[in-house]
Amino acid sequence: MLPALNRLRSSKDFARTTKVGHRASTASLVIYLREEKDLPLAPQIGFIVSKVVGGSVTRHRIARQLRHAAAEQIELIPPHSHVVVRVIKSEGDFSAELLQGITKIVHKLGVQR
């Protein structure tokens, strides 16, 4: 499970990250990353799963899968950053795709971890 310290909760942080952050996409995910020195040291990650993906049960299942996968990959995310993962279509397993997207955006920014 993703620790509470690493969860992004504020709607203002979600909005700022999706509007100002850098973006990378995979087949079914769009990943936004915003890095600033005034953000908390521990990286924070949040998820957006819209109704287009499915009903409530499906959306919550996908969010749980993503939280579990993100907990395993949190060390890849640079400190002082916010990450928002938007699901654009339903897939069976998102863990490999999340790893691909996080690796892609971190490499795109040239962040050394």
KEVEXKOL-850304 format. One record per atom (N, C-alpha, C): z negated, y negated, x. Coordinates in steps of 0.05 Angstrom, whole numbers, plus 5000, padded with zeros to 4 digits. Atoms other than C-alpha are relative to their C-alpha. Example, Ala and Ser with C-alpha at 12.3 -4.5 7.8 and 13.67 -1.06 7.14 Angstrom:
# KEVEXKOL-850304
PT    pz    py    px
PT  5000  5024  5018
PT  4844  5090  5246
PT  5000  4976  5018
PT  5001  5024  4984
PT  4857  5021  5273
PT  4986  4978  4985
//
This chain:
# KEVEXKOL-850304
PT    pz    py    px
PT  5000  5024  5017
PT  5000  5000  5000
PT  5000  4975  5018
PT  4999  5026  4985
PT  5014  4929  5023
PT  4973  4986  4998
PT  5026  5014  5001
PT  4949  4894  5043
PT  5002  4973  4986
PT  5001  5025  5015
PT  4928  4834  5002
PT  5007  4976  5018
PT  4994  5021  4980
PT  4934  4791  5065
PT  5030  4995  5003
PT  4971  5002  4996
PT  5009  4805  5067
PT  5016  4996  4974
PT  4986  5003  5025
PT  5025  4793  4994
PT  5006  4970  4994
PT  4992  5027  5008
PT  5063  4730  4973
PT  4996  4998  4970
PT  5007  5002  5028
PT  5036  4706  4906
PT  5008  4974  4987
PT  4995  5026  5011
PT  5050  4632  4896
PT  5029  4996  4992
PT  4972  5005  5009
PT  5111  4614  4854
PT  5013  4978  5016
PT  4989  5021  4983
PT  5119  4552  4897
PT  5010  5012  5027
PT  4991  4987  4975
PT  5124  4596  4960
PT  5025  5017  4995
PT  4976  4984  5007
PT  5174  4642  4925
PT  5024  4981  4999
PT  4978  5019  5004
PT  5217  4582  4905
PT  5009  4987  5026
PT  4994  5013  4975
PT  5213  4548  4973
PT  5014  5020  5019
PT  4987  4980  4982
PT  5231  4612  5010
PT  5028  5007  4991
PT  4973  4994  5009
PT  5291  4628  4966
PT  5019  4977  5003
PT  4982  5023  4998
PT  5318  4557  4970
PT  5004  4991  5029
PT  4998  5011  4973
PT  5303  4539  5043
PT  5004  5022  5021
PT  4999  4978  4981
PT  5298  4607  5077
PT  5027  5010  5007
PT  4975  4988  4992
PT  5352  4644  5114
PT  5004  5025  4983
PT  4994  4979  5018
PT  5387  4699  5076
PT  5016  5022  5013
PT  4984  4977  4992
PT  5413  4769  5091
PT  5001  5018  4976
PT  4997  4983  5023
PT  5439  4819  5041
PT  5009  5028  5008
PT  4990  4973  4997
PT  5451  4893  5035
PT  5013  5007  4973
PT  4986  4991  5025
PT  5484  4934  4979
PT  4984  4993  4975
PT  5015  5005  5025
PT  5427  4924  4929
PT  4976  4981  5004
PT  5022  5018  4995
PT  5378  4875  4962
PT  5010  4974  5013
PT  4996  5025  4985
PT  5379  4802  4983
PT  4972  4993  5011
PT  5025  5005  4986
PT  5325  4784  5034
PT  5001  4972  5010
PT  5003  5027  4991
PT  5302  4713  5047
PT  4976  4999  5019
PT  5022  5003  4981
PT  5259  4694  5107
PT  4998  4970  5007
PT  5006  5027  4992
PT  5226  4627  5119
PT  4978  5001  5020
PT  5019  5000  4978
PT  5189  4615  5184
PT  4992  4971  5006
PT  5011  5026  4993
PT  5144  4555  5196
PT  4973  5004  5013
PT  5025  4997  4986
PT  5085  4544  5241
PT  4975  4994  4983
PT  5023  5006  5017
PT  5041  4517  5184
PT  4994  5023  4980
PT  5005  4977  5018
PT  5045  4584  5146
PT  4978  5017  5013
PT  5020  4982  4989
PT  4990  4636  5154
PT  5011  5018  5022
PT  4992  4984  4977
PT  4992  4678  5217
PT  5012  5027  4991
PT  4990  4975  5010
PT  5002  4743  5179
PT  5024  4996  4982
PT  4976  5003  5017
PT  5072  4750  5149
PT  4993  5008  4971
PT  5004  4994  5028
PT  5073  4750  5073
PT  5027  5007  4987
PT  4975  4990  5013
PT  5124  4787  5030
PT  4996  5002  4970
PT  5001  4998  5029
PT  5140  4783  4956
PT  5026  5012  4990
PT  4977  4986  5011
PT  5189  4817  4910
PT  5008  4988  4973
PT  4989  5009  5025
PT  5235  4795  4853
PT  5017  5022  4990
PT  4984  4978  5013
PT  5260  4850  4807
PT  5006  4990  4972
PT  4993  5012  5026
PT  5298  4821  4747
PT  5005  5021  4979
PT  4995  4982  5023
PT  5310  4851  4679
PT  5028  5013  5001
PT  4974  4988  4997
PT  5382  4865  4699
PT  4998  5028  5012
PT  5004  4974  4986
PT  5356  4924  4741
PT  4991  5021  4980
PT  5009  4980  5020
PT  5323  4958  4681
PT  4976  4990  4985
PT  5023  5007  5016
PT  5264  4959  4634
PT  4975  4996  5017
PT  5025  5006  4987
PT  5192  4944  4651
PT  4991  5023  5018
PT  5008  4977  4984
PT  5176  5015  4675
PT  5016  5002  5025
PT  4983  4998  4977
PT  5236  5016  4721
PT  4995  4978  5020
PT  5005  5022  4982
PT  5222  4947  4749
PT  4974  5003  5015
PT  5025  4996  4987
PT  5150  4963  4764
PT  5000  5024  5020
PT  4997  4977  4982
PT  5169  5030  4796
PT  5014  4990  5026
PT  4985  5010  4977
PT  5219  4994  4841
PT  4982  4981  5017
PT  5019  5017  4985
PT  5166  4941  4860
PT  4980  5016  5016
PT  5019  4983  4985
PT  5117  4996  4879
PT  5013  5013  5024
PT  4986  4988  4978
PT  5169  5031  4921
PT  5005  4979  5023
PT  4995  5021  4979
PT  5186  4965  4957
PT  4974  4992  5014
PT  5026  5006  4987
PT  5112  4949  4969
PT  4992  5021  5020
PT  5006  4978  4982
PT  5102  5017  5000
PT  5018  4999  5025
PT  4982  5002  4977
PT  5164  5010  5044
PT  4994  4976  5017
PT  5006  5024  4985
PT  5145  4940  5064
PT  4975  5003  5017
PT  5025  4995  4985
PT  5075  4963  5086
PT  5006  5014  5027
PT  4992  4986  4976
PT  5109  5009  5136
PT  5016  4983  5020
PT  4982  5016  4983
PT  5155  4955  5163
PT  4990  4971  5005
PT  5011  5027  4997
PT  5109  4894  5163
PT  4999  4990  5029
PT  5001  5008  4972
PT  5105  4894  5239
PT  5026  4989  5010
PT  4974  5010  4992
PT  5179  4878  5243
PT  5003  4970  4993
PT  4997  5028  5010
PT  5169  4811  5207
PT  4984  4982  5019
PT  5013  5018  4981
PT  5152  4753  5253
PT  4975  4986  4987
PT  5023  5015  5011
PT  5084  4717  5245
PT  5009  4973  4990
PT  4995  5027  5011
PT  5081  4651  5207
PT  5025  5000  4983
PT  4975  4998  5016
PT  5135  4674  5158
PT  4994  5011  4972
PT  5000  4990  5028
PT  5147  4687  5084
PT  5027  5015  4996
PT  4976  4984  5006
PT  5196  4740  5061
PT  5000  5005  4970
PT  4997  4993  5028
PT  5223  4748  4991
PT  5023  5020  4998
PT  4980  4980  5003
PT  5262  4810  4972
PT  5008  5000  4970
PT  4989  5001  5027
PT  5307  4804  4910
PT  5017  5025  4996
PT  4985  4976  5006
PT  5333  4868  4879
PT  5023  4992  4981
PT  4977  5008  5016
PT  5404  4858  4852
PT  5012  5024  4985
PT  4992  4977  5015
PT  5418  4929  4830
PT  4982  5024  5007
PT  5018  4977  4997
PT  5380  4994  4821
PT  5011  5021  5019
PT  4993  4978  4981
PT  5382  5047  4876
PT  4978  5021  4998
PT  5020  4979  5000
PT  5344  5112  4885
PT  4977  4994  5018
PT  5021  5004  4980
PT  5305  5095  4948
PT  5008  4975  5016
PT  4994  5025  4986
PT  5300  5026  4979
PT  4989  4998  5028
PT  5013  5002  4974
PT  5261  5042  5043
PT  5020  4996  5023
PT  4980  5003  4979
PT  5322  5050  5088
PT  5015  4974  4998
PT  4985  5025  5004
PT  5357  4991  5057
PT  4982  4976  5006
PT  5018  5021  4993
PT  5295  4947  5065
PT  4998  4997  5030
PT  5001  5001  4971
PT  5290  4966  5138
PT  5026  4987  5011
PT  4975  5011  4991
PT  5364  4950  5147
PT  5001  4970  4995
PT  4999  5029  5006
PT  5357  4882  5113
PT  4981  4984  5017
PT  5019  5015  4983
PT  5294  4861  5151
PT  5010  4999  5029
PT  4989  5000  4973
PT  5325  4882  5217
PT  5023  4981  5002
PT  4976  5018  5000
PT  5389  4844  5199
PT  4991  4971  5001
PT  5008  5028  5001
PT  5353  4779  5182
PT  4985  4991  5025
PT  5015  5007  4976
PT  5306  4781  5241
PT  5019  4998  5024
PT  4980  5002  4978
PT  5365  4794  5288
PT  5017  4975  4997
PT  4984  5023  5006
PT  5405  4739  5254
PT  4986  4974  5010
PT  5015  5023  4991
PT  5349  4689  5270
PT  4993  5001  5029
PT  5006  4998  4972
PT  5340  4715  5340
PT  4971  5000  5006
PT  5029  5000  4997
PT  5265  4724  5331
PT  4992  5023  5018
PT  5011  4979  4983
PT  5230  4762  5386
PT  4973  5008  4990
PT  5025  4991  5011
PT  5173  4804  5362
PT  4984  5014  5022
//
